[in-house]
């Protein structure tokens, strides 16, 4: 029996086709007709009382997914059993939606082939609404269709087509897929019949679960005669018919975990024999050649193994594995993107920290430069002051030297006069008067000499004090120079430490950048592994988007009460009937 999710996909197409003006609202009368048709094709009892009660006229009338899904689940889907024809169900939904969405005149395929592609789309589409098929599933379907037609897959042609899907986020809806196949883009060189046979083969495998089919000879149980039959292998049974048109079914071979297929020796003129053992009886089969024989044995044994393990059909299991792989890759990609964002945030924080540190270092360097400038200015001022003091000292010394030279000249003159006096003393020794004056003059000269000597001692003491002050000034200047030099060395050491820390931060930034580049490379590899597939589908509740109650059209009144359609619908039907009548008359 088909799963509820697969039934809901077909119902979704039928439901959305009733939204004529695409306003998100469907009239209650149309939903009643849809519900009645669903009950008919699903072979479940129809409860018109419950239907009328559920769709009664009030402000909260269910004309959207929110209102229709509870009734659909409770009164229809919960009552579904396995005794309905899946093809009749799909064709009813197809009839409702194909007229609105598909123009058959523009297609290379028949309406029946378009219906089969629509069913394949529902099988391979994602379990999200609105229904879409991703690039991976499109490639899977086109590959199987090409193999079924006996052609070779052209990878370059599909890669070119994928480039065209970028604007559509690499996905297709059902009608775009039908147009893609119906336009013959991927079946160039194939005639219409070959394409139809290929679509039918893929449809039988994916939708009808036909794993293998073909003509073989079967030995009868009563008359023991050999008769050619068309065999069709499904996961739980082998059905055989009179012909491949499936018009007359002759029987079933039920498969379970105890069944087995084994080869037999040639006998009774029959070759390529094998035996199918079931729980009820055994069947002797003759294949056309050894290859067919081995293929049938392998296919039957594969079905038996799947039944033993409780696993679904291979194509259904492969579809689930592809979906699980996509979800896993999507989760890994999201995790890589999150890691990348975290690394980018950390990198930005590290860069901001480095910029702040660089700003602080620049400010420190600026302050150090200003301090060095002030120190050099102070040193220059001290040197200028020292030079001025030296010049003043030089001038004072020069003045003192001039004074000493003058005193020396005076002293020489004095000595010359003394010598002259001595000569005069020898000459005037006899004369007392001259001697007394000479002594007086000598005494005067001696006093003058004492005074000069005293003045010379005073000047010498002053020179010594000036020299001491100069020595002290020089000592103070040297001490200040040493302190300034020590402060300059300390600041240079601090600047070197700051530059070393800046280098370490730069190395850390380079390491973080390398790690960032590594994560970017991993993200690119993960993106290439997913074959550039991405989709962003909004999450919502239920199977359809939320729509609001719509207006109920005016109904046609008859002698038996309100009709099932409105006056406008009746006019449209009369116009279509008249057009068909005119076309038939013209054809005659």
C-alpha positions, 0 to 999 in steps of 0.5 A: 500500500502506498504511504500517506506521504505519497498520497498527500503529494497527489492530493496536494496537486489536486488541492492547489489546482482548485485555487483558480485565482491563486489567492490561497483560498478554495471554495467549500463546494469544490472541496466537497467534490474533491472529498467525494472523489477521494472517497470513491477512488480510495474505496472508503465509505463516504459520510455526507453528514460528517462532510456537511457538519465539517464544512458548515457555513460559519466564520471559521469555515475550512477552505484552507490547509488548516481547515481541510487537513483535519477532515482529510486525515480523520475521515479519509486517510485514516480509513484507507486500506490496501484495497484501492487501485493506486493508478486510479487514485493518481489519475483522478488527481492528475485529471484535476491538475493537468488541465490547469497546468499543462498544454499538451499541444507543445509536448513531444509525448502523450498525455499518458506519458506526461501522467507517468512523469508526474507520478515519477516526480511525486515519488522523487520529489522532496517531502516539503511543500510546494513540491520540488525535485532537486538536481540530484534526483533530476539527474537520477531520473534522466539517467534511468530514462536514457538507459531505458531508451538504450542511449548513452548518458551525456554528462556535458549536456546535463552540466550545461543544463544545470548551469541554466537551473542556477536562476531557479535554485537548481530545482524543478516542479512537476510541470517543468519536469514534464516540459523538460522530458516532453521537449526532447532535450535529453532524447535527441535522436530517439523517436517518440515510441522509444521515448514512450517505452523508456518512460513506461519502463522507469514508471513500472520500476519506480512506481509499480515496483516492477523489478524485472519482467519478460517472457519465459516458459513455465511448466504446468502443474496438471498437464505438465506442458510448457507454456510461454508467459509474461512474468513480472517480478515485484518485491513480494510476488511474481505475477505471470500473464498471457501477454505483455499487455497484462490483459489476462492474468494467469497467477501469482507466485507469492514470495516470502523469507522461505522462498528460494530460486536455484538452477536446474539441469537441462531436461525434456528438451528445455534449457536454461532451467531454474526452480522457484520454491515458494511456501505453497508449491514449486515452479519450473521455469525456462529462460531464453538464455543463460544470461536471462536465467542468471538475471532472474535467479539473482533478482528473485533471490534479492527480493527474498533477501529483502523480505527476510531483512524487512527492507523496502524495494532497492529503488525506494531504499536508494531514494531514502539513502540519497535523501539521508545523504543530502540531509547529512551533507546539508548538516555538515555544510551548515556546521562548516558555515557556523565554524567559518563564521566563528573563525571569522568572528575570532579573526575580526576580534584578533584584528581589532585587538591588533589594531588597538595594540598597533594604535597603542604602540603608535601612541607610545612611539609618538610619546617616546618621540615627543619625550626624545624631542623634549630631551634633545631640546633640553640638552640643546638648551643646556649645551647652549647655556654651557657655551654661554657660560664658557664664553662668559668665563673666557671673557672674564679670564681674558679680562683677568689676563689683561689685568695680570699683564697690566700688573706685570708691566707695572711690576716690571716698571716697579722693579726698574724703579727699584733698580734705579733707586738702588743706583741712586742710593749708591750714588746718594749714599753720602747725602743724608738728605737724599738718603732720607727721601730715598727711604721715604720713597722706598717705604711708599713703594713698599706700601704700594707693592703690599697693596698691589699684592693684596689686590692680587690675592683678592683677584686670585680668590675671586678667580678660584671661586669662579672656577669652582662654580664652573666645575659645579655647573659642569658636574650638574650638566654631566649628571643631567646628561647621565639621567637623560641617557638612562631615561632614553635607554629605558624608553628604547628598551620599552619600545623594543619590548612593544615591537617584539609583542607586535611581532608575536601578535602578527605571528598569531594573526598569520596562524589564525589566517592560515586556519581560516584559509584551511576551513574555507578550503574544507567548505569548498570541498564540501560544497563540491561534494554536494554538487553545488546543490542548495535549497532553501524552503520555508518551514511551515505546518501541514502539507499546504500553506495557510489560506483563508476562507473564500467567498462561496459562489452563487449556486444553481437552483433546480427543482431538486434543490441546489446544484453541485456547481454554480451558474457561471460554471454551468455557462462554461460547461455549455460553452465547452460542449457547444465548441466540441459539437461545432468541432465534431460537425466541422470534422464530418 
